[in-house]
Amino acid sequence: MAAASLLTLPLGRPDRALLELDPAFNIWNLAVPLLWVAPAAAIAATLVSLSPLRKAVRGEFLTACGAAGLLAGIGWLIVTATPFGIGAVIALAALVIVTGFGLSESGRIQGDAFIASSILFVGLFIVLLILYPLLTVLRTSVVVDGQFTFQKVRETLGGPRFLMLQNVYSPRNELAWIGGFGAAGVALGAVWAAWRRLRWPRALRRIALVGIVGLSLGIMVFGRGAMVTSVVLAIIVATSATLLGLAFALLGQRTRVGPIRRSLNAVSLLPIITPPFILAFSMIFLFGRRGMFTHDVLGLSTNFIFGIPGVAIAQVLAFTPIAYLVIQGSVSGLDASLEEASTTLGANRWTLFRTITWPLLRPGLANAFLLSTIESFADFGNPIILGGDRRYLATEVFSAFSARFDPSEAAVYGVVLLFIVLLVFAAQARWLGRSSFVTVTGKPSQGRFVALPRALEAVLVGLFVVWSLIVLALYASILYGSVVKLWGVNTSLTLQHYRDLLNTGWPTFLYTVRVAVFSAIPAALLGFLIAYLVVRHRFWGRRYMELGSMLSFSTPGTVMGIAYILAFNTGPWLLTTTTVILVLALIFRNMPVAIRGGVAGLAQIDPSLEEASTTLGASSSTTLRRILLPLLIFPLLGGLIFGFVRGMTAISQIIFLVGPGNMLVTVLLLGWVEQGQNGRAAAMGSLLIVSMLTVILLLMLLSRMRGVRTTEVMP
């Protein structure tokens, strides 16, 4: 296939049309000796595969042939800066498979050809579509006007926009207060060390640690700047979203109230089915200075929602469903017989939760906290609407690009965000350690889960009811705004906004649906495959693969958008203003949710199930499809839902990638909001709510029809 593609199909293209077949770019019309290495290597690989050589020797030759052809083809594209054509895509993909076969047969990768080829494909995808764009951003942060310098880094990190410890316009001495918090921490550490009678080396370490904690707390309370605000916000949001996600997951599995269990999925998923800035506008409409609830009902005129409180509420509403989807996979994988045995031995409910349930939920909790932290740092829509007078890292990236026209400054903020995410990732790995969380072993389990204590169940039910009322009120305001003439001013009913939507927004909506579907399915499947590779197989670069696949998700969308423009606007990878660049951007932006869900789910499945399948002669692909996929339907479904919804509601990254021929709903909707066409924007938001909620419910119904495991609750 590689040789046939190289010899018959165009290897390049003259412009952005991916499927244009220009004979001028056939290999016969390109007098480049390097190009002929690729078809020669493909033909040699075919001859080697038919030879009677020993398997290991044949594998070495196949690896060499495939790698030589692959490097020659990629080298030609890079050296000549020719945009790749359909022939190059097919040929290079075939050469990757040839190399994978060779690595498997030679024993350099422990696994069959499917595993080896998958590792190569995933690695190339990560390098080309994540690392390469990010490297352009890193380069921009230290290369200014063609000169390598750290001047922009020093200016940005030393400026008040990033971190301000002393406000010259404030009568309060913030530095003194921050130092006081640090001194108080040192004093508390000394008292604690004396009380525990610690030896001097250990006592000094503990005193220093508590002092640093006190100093950090002082900075978070009295400091200003994007760094302080974003860290405080991330701590609040990640903690709240993870705890709420855990509460809803446990409530959905163990409550005695049937209507709560049936309605929990639909209501808890509502906040992720519209763009964040629409939710922010509905909060202003309900809780702003002239809000329907704060002003009309309570008689208040307050700016409470502008700043950290409002952004935190909006982010908790938006990101709790993500935490819920991840934790739900871990909760559904618990073995009820463990809890039943603990209860039989006399353990009370608190002991059962502390010693059995909580430890087994740690992978899901850690992944939910990680994703919520990353989302909070990367969120740009909510802070730009509700941020008030505070600065945020994501909005500073946007402002640096769009307002101050300084890509180097924006790149510095992006590097800071990447560093923070790496720290959170390392802390998560340290917390999980090398513990085992296996609960699914293939042995039948007839136990029933212990129901929640009556008091705790009442609290969680009350929390869910309050959550539901807030969410429904926010979305009711959007529906209300779509049928009134002027939102908040003229309440006369009208359907004009929907008539306008049919003429101006419906084609864009249908195009966005296609893009979301084309990106969601590969994002879920590729995320599931990466989770399987990094959890179940040992190969060089495994941890780098997992970390690299998370970088696009952890980087602010504005940074990734600019990175894609810098990386894919010229040269061999020319893709901008095409549908392909939108699909690829969404795939690698949303894929990490499926990865984290798959990692958490695989941590609970005993590898002996896969070993038994392999022993019976099944290939890795068959084992993946027949054994693991049914057991991990919830994480896979969560990744699919997340990918589709975010494909429909993404804004911060794709706003840099759309053009006249590939406009998406969110960009059009944001334009309407900026133009003051709130009624038309509310109509589009209502269409998004109804359509995506319908799709989500259909997917969940399909998963249950496919036999997702159900459990009973012990009375």
N, C-alpha and C positions, 0 to 999 in steps of 0.2 A: 504493500500500500504506500509506504514512504517513497519508494522509487517511482511508482506510477504517478503519484501526486507531483513529485519534483519534475518529472519529465513531460507531464501533460498540462498541468494547471499553472496559472500565473503565480509567481512567487511574491510579487509586489502589486501596488496599485498607485494610480496617479494622484488620487485625492482621498476624501473621507469615505467614499462609498465602499463598504467592506466587500460586497458581493460583485463588484465590477470586474469583469474578466477582460483584461487588456492584454492582447497577444504580445505587446512590446515588452512585457515583463516575464515572458516564458524563458526558461533556462537557455533555450536555443538562441535567443536574441540578446542574451546578456553575456558578454565576453569577459567573464570573471572566473579565473581558474579555481578560486577557493570554492565556488559554488559546486563544482563537479565532485568535490570530496563527499558531499552529502549523498547523492545518488549512488556513488561508488561504494560508500559504506553500507547503504541499504541493500544493495545487490550482494555484497560480501556477506552481510548478516544472513540473507536468505540461503546462500550456499552453505554457510557454517551450520545453520539449523538443520540442514539435510544430511550433514556429514556424519560418519560413524564415530566421531570423537567421544572420549569419555565425557560424562555430564559436566564435571567441574571444569575441564578444559574448554568444552564448548561454551560454557557460561562465561569464561574469561574472554573468549573471542567475541561473543555477542555483546558483552559489556563494552569492549573496546570499539567495536564497529558502531554501536548505537551512540556512544559518547562522542566519537569522532564526527559522525554525521550531524549530531545535535549541535556541537560546538561550531562546526563549519557553517551551518545554516544561520545560527544566531549571530555569529561573527560577521557574516555578510550583511545581515540586516543592520547591525550597529555601525560597521565601518562605512557603509554606503548611505546610511540614514534613510533607507527606502522603507516606506510604510508596508507592513506585512500584508500579503494577499492570502486568499483562501488556500492556495496550494501550499504555502509555507505553514499555515496552521495545521493542515491535515498531515503533512510530512513530518513536522516537528513532533506532533502528538504520537505518530506511529513510531518515531525513533525513541521517544521516551519509553514507550511500551517495550521496544526491543531491549533497551538498556535495563529495564526492570526485569525482564525474563533472564537476561544475563546475570544480573546481581543475585537473583534467586537461585539459579542453577549452580552458580559458582560458590554459593554458600556465604557470600559477603553480607547478605541480609537474610536473617533467619525468618523465613516465611515463603509462601508460594509467590507466583508471579503477580497475583492480584495485590498482595501486600507490598511487594517491592515497587510495582508501578504506581500504586497509590501514594507511597511515601515520596516518590520522585515528583509526581504531579502536584501534590500538596506543597512540597518544598518550592517548586518553581512558581506556583501561584503566589505563595507568601512573599517570595523574593521580588517578583515583578509587580504585584498589585498592592503590596503593603510596604515592604522595606524600601523598595526603590522610590516610591513617592515620598516617603518620610525622609529619606536621605536628601532629597531635594530641599526639604524644609530645613533640615539640619545644616545643610550647606549654606542656605540663605541666611541663617542666623549668624554665621561667622565669616561670610564672604560678602562684603559690602562694596559696591562699585568695582567689582573684580579684584578686590584686595582682601587677603585673609587678615582678620582683626577681631579682637574680643571687645572692642570699644562699645559696640551696640549692646552686647551682653551686660557690660558694666553699667551703661547708662540705664538700661531697662530695669535690671534688678536693684539698682540703687535709687531709682526714682520713686516718688510718692504714689504713683499709680500702682506699683507692685506692692510696696510695703512702706507704711508710714507709722512710726512709733511715737512721734511727737508732732501734734498739730499746732502750728504756729499761730493759728487763729483761735485756739481754745485757751481759756484761762486756766484750765487744769493741767497739771504737770503729769502727762501720761507716762513718761519715762520713770518718774519716781514711783508711781503706782505699780508699774510693771516690775521694777526692782523690788518693791515691797512684797509682791506675790512670790518672787523668787526667793527672797529672804525667809518668808513664812514657810515655804516648802523646805528650805534647808533646816529650819528650826524643827519642823514636824518630823523630818527625817532623822534628826539627831535624837529627838525624844523617843522615837520609835526604836532606833538602834540601841539606845540605852536601856529601854524597857525589855528588849529581846536579848540584851547582853551579847551583842555581836562583836566578834573580833575586829580590830582596826581596819584591815584591808576590806573586809566585807561591809563593815559599817560605813566606811567612806564611800564605797560604791552606791550603797543604798541612799545615803544622804545626798550624793550628787544626783542620783536618779530622781528623787522626790523634789529636789531643787529645780531640776530641769522641767519637771511636770508643772510645778508652780509658776515658773517663768513663762512656760508656754501658755498656761491658763491666763496669765496676766496679759500676754500679747493678744490672745483671742478676745479678751474682754475690752481692752483699751486701745489696741492697735487698729489701724485702718489699712486700706489697700486691697487689691484684688486677691492677694495670697491669703490674707487673714480671713476675709469674707468667704472665700471658696472653701477653705478648710473647715471653718465653723459650720457652714451650710452642709458640707458633705457628711460631717459627723452626725449632725441632727437628722439628716434625711436618711442616711444608710441605716442608722440604728432604728429609727422609727419604721422605715419600710420593711426591714427584716423582721422585726417583732410583729408588725401587723400581718405580714405574709405568713409567719408561723402561726399566729392566732387563727387566721382564716383557714389555713390548711388543716389544722387540728380540728377546728370547728366543723369543717366540711366532712371530715372522716368520722367524728365521734359524737356529734350532737344527737340528741334524741328528738329534736324539732325538725320534722321532715321538710316543711316549707323553707327553712333556713338552708338546709343542705341543697335543696333543688335550685334555689335562687342565688346561691353564693357565687357560683362561677360566672353567671351573666353579669351581676352587679359589680363584682370585684374587677372584671375585665373592662368595664366601660371607660375608665380614664385613659386607656391606651389606644382608643380607636379614633381620636381626633388629634390634630396638631396641637402642641402645647400652648401656642399663643392664643388659640381659640379658648382654651380652658382659662387662661389668664384674663382674657377679656370678659368672660362670664363671671369670674371672681370680682372684677371691678364693678360689673353691673349689679352684682348681688351685695358685695361687701365694701364698696368704695365709699367716697364721701357722700355721694347721692345714691347709694346702693338701695335696691329694693328691700333688703333685709335690715341693713344697718341704719339707714335713714328713715325709710317709710315705716318700718315695724318698731325699731328700737329708738328712733329719734336721735341717732348719733351722726356726727359728721367727723369721720376719723380717717387718717392715712395709715392705719395699722398694717394694712396688707402690702404697703409699699416698703420694700426693704427685705431684710432676712426673714421675718415672720411670713410674709406673703409668699415669697419665693419658696420657702421651706414647705408651706402647706401645699402649694401647687406641685412641687416635686414629689412630695409624699403621695399625693393623690395619683400622680403619673407613674411613679416607680414601684409602688407597692404591688401592683399586679405582676410586675416582672419578678419580684421576690416571691410572690405567691406561686407563680408558675414553676419556678425552680424548686421551691421547698415542697410543693405538692408532689413532685416526682419522688422525693425522698420519703415523704409521709406514706405515699401509696406503696412503697417498697418495704415497709416495716413488716416484720413477722409477728403476727398476733400471738403465736404460741409462746414467744418469749415473755410477753407481758402476762399471759395467762399463768405461766409457770411461776413467775415472780409473785403474782397475787396468791397463788396456791401456797407458796412458802411463807406467806404472812406479811409481805411488803405492803405498806400503805401507798396511796396514790402519789404522794410527793416523792417518796423513795423510789417508786417505779419510774416516775418521770426523770428524776435526777440520775438514776443509775442505768436505766435501759433506754428510754426514749430519747433523752437529750444527747447522749453520746452518739447514738446511731444517726441523729439528724445533723451532726456537725458538718458533714460535707455539703449538704444542701444549704445550711445556714451560712457557711463560709462563702459559698458561691453567690448566694443572694446578696450578702453584704458587699462582696467585691463588685458585682454588677451594679448595685445601687450607688456605690461610691463613684464608680466610673461614670455612670449616667449623670450624677449630680455635678461632677467636675466638667463634663462635656456639654451639659445643657446650655443652650444659648437662647431659646425662645422665651422661657419663663423669666430669666433675669432681665432680658431686654425690655419686657413689658412691665414687670413688677419690681424691678431692682431698686427703684428709688434713687437715693444719693450714694449708694454703695457701688463699689467696683467689683467685678467678677472676672476671673481669668478668661472664661469663654467669650464674654462680651468685649474684653480688652483685645482679644485676638481679632474679633470682627471689626472693632473700632480702628485698630491699627491698619487693617487692610482697606476698609471702606472710607474712613473719615480722615485718618492721618496719612494714608497712602505709604505706609512704611512696612513692607513685607518682612524686613529683617527683625523689626520689633515684634511683629506677630509670631515669627518663627521662634523667637526667644521664649515667649509665653507658651508656645507649643512644646518646646523642650522641657520646660518646667512641669507641665502637665504630664508628660511622659515619665519623668523622674518620679513624680508623686505616685503614679499608678504602679510603677515598678516596686516602690516601697510597700504599697498595699498588697500587691501580689506576693511579695516575699513574706509579709506578716501572715497572710493566709496560709501559705505553705508551712510556715513554722508552727502555726496553731494546729493544723491537721497532723503534722509529723508523719510517722510511718504507721499509724494505727490502722487496724482493719475494721471495715464497716459492712462486712458481708452479711446480708439478711436473706437473700434469695439464693437457695442452694439446689433447687430442683426437687427437693423432698416435699411432699404434700403437707400443708399446714391447715389444721381444722380449728385453730383457736379463734377467739373473738376478741376484738380490741376492747380495752377497758374504757368505759364512757368517762367523759369529763365530770369532775365534781360538780354538784348542783350549783354551788356559789360561783365557781369559775365559769361554768357554762352560761349562767345568767349574765355575768360581766361581759363575756365574749359576744353573746347574742346582742346585748345592749350596744356594744361597740360596733357590731356589724350593722345594726339598725341605724345608728348615728351616721356611720360611713355611707350607708345606702341613701339616707335622706339628703346628705350633702351632695353626693354625686348626682342623684336624680334632680336635685334643685338646680345644680349647675347646668346640666344638659337640658332641663326644661326651659331654662332661660335662653338657650340657643334656639330651641324649637319655637319659643315665643317670639324671639327676635326675627325669625324668618317669616312670620305672618303678620307683622305690624309694619306700618309705613316707615317710621323712623324710630329705631331702637332707643327706648328710654325717653323719647320726647313726644312723638305722635303715635298713639296706641291704636289707631284705626286699623282694622283687620284688612289684609290684602294678600293676594296670591301672585302679585306682580313679580316678586323676587324669584319665584320658581319659574315663571314664564321667561324671565330674563336668563335664568340659569340654563334652560333648555337650548337657548340660542347661542349663548356664549361659553357655557361651561361643560355641557354634556360631552362633546367630543374629547375635551381634555380629560374628563373623568374616565371615559372608556379607555383612553390611551394609558392613563395612570394605572388602571386595573391590570392591563396587560403587563406593564412593566413590573408591578408588584408581584404578580403570579410568576413571571419569568425569573424573578429574583428570589422569591420566598422558597420555592421548592429546592433549587440548588443550595441555598443557604442552609436549610434544615438538613439535607442529606450530606452536604460537605462537612457541616459541623459535627454531625453524628459520626462520620467517617474519621475525622480528626480525633474526636474523643476516643474512638475505638483504637486508633493507632497509638496514641500517647499513653493510654491506660493499659492496654493488653500486650503491647509489643515493646521490645527493647532494641533500640538502634541508636546510632550516633546522631545527635541533634534532636532527640525526642523532646527535651524540655525547651529547646530553642523553637521548635515547631509550635508548641503550645503557647509560649510567650509571644512569638511573632504573630500568631493568629489573633491574639487579643489586642494588638497595638492599634488596629484601625478603629476598634470599638472604644478604646480608652482615649484616643486623640479627639479633641473637639472637632465637630463636623466642619467648622469653618477652615480649620487647618488642613483636614483631609481634602476638602474641596479645592483649596488652592494648591495642595500637593498634587492632586490629579491633573490640574491644569498645567502645572509646571512639567509634570512627567509625561503627559499624554497629548500635548498640543503640537508637538513637532517630532521629527525623527521616525524611527522604525515603529514606534508604538502609537502612532497618530490615531486617536479615538474620540477626541472632544467633539461636542455637538451631535453625537450619534446616540441611538438607543442603547447600543452595547455598553458605552461608558456609564450610563445610568444604571443598567442592570449589574454590571461588575461592581460599581461603587456600593450599591445596596447589598449585594451578596456578601461582600467582605466587611461591610459595616455591621450587618445583622447576624452574621454567622456565629460570633462568640456566644450568643445566648444558647444556641443549640449545643455548642461545645461544652459549656459549663453544665447544662442540664444533663448531657450525655455522660460527662465525667462523674457527676454526682450519682447518676443511676448505675453506671458500671461499677462504682465502688461498692455497691450492694449485691452484685451478682457474682456468685462463685465461679471462678474460671473453669472448674471441673465440668460445667455444662458444655463449654466450648471444646474442652479436651475430649469429651466423650463423642462429640460430633465429628471431630477430626479423626479420632480413632476408627469411627465407622466409615471413613472414606470421604467425608464432605470437604469441599474446598473452603477457604476462608470466606469467599463471597457467599457461598451457600449458608455457612454458619451464621454469618452476619445477617442474612436475610431471613432465615428460618428460625433461628434461636434468639438472637439478641433483639432484633427489631420488634417482635411482639412484646417482649418484656420491657422494652423502653419506649412504648408508644406514647406515654405521657410526656417525657422530655422532648421526644421528636415532635409531638403535636404542639408543645409549647414553643419550640423553635420555629415551626411552620407558622403558627399564629403570629408570633412576634415579627417574623420576617415579612409577612403579608401586610400586617398593620403598619409597621414602620415604613414599608415601601409606599403605602398610601399616604402616610403623614410626615415623612421625612422633609426637612427644610434646610437645616444648617449646612449640610454638605452639598446637596444637589442644587441649591440655589446658584452655585457657581458653575454648574455643569449643563444647565438647560439652555436651550436656544429657541428660535422661532419655530423650529420643526419638532421639538421634543419637550414642549411645555408640560409641567406636571401640576396636579391639582393644588398642592400646597403653595407653590410659587404664585399661581393665579389668585388663590385665596388671600395670600398675604398682600398682594397688590391691591385687591379690593379693599382690604382693611386700611391700608395706607392712604387710599383714595377716599376714605370715608364711606364706602358702600357696604356698611355693616349688615344691612338686610340681605343683600346678595351673598355676602360672606356667611351669614348665619344659615341661609338656605343650603349653601354648599356643605357647611358643617353638619347640618341635619341629614343631608344625603349620605355623608360619610358615616355618621352614627348608625343609621338604619341599615345601610348596605353591609358594613363590616360586622356589625353585631349579628346580622343574619348569617354571614359566612362563618363566623366563629361558632355559633350555635350548631350549624350544620356539621362542621368539622368535629365538634365534641360528640354529637349524636352518632356520627359515622364511627368514631373511635369506640364508642360503647357497643355499637352493633358488631364491631370486629372482635368483641370478646375481651375488653379491658377488664382486669380483675376487679371484682367488687368484694366488699367486706361487710361483715355484720358488726354491730355495736353491742357490746355486752350491757344489759340493763343494770 
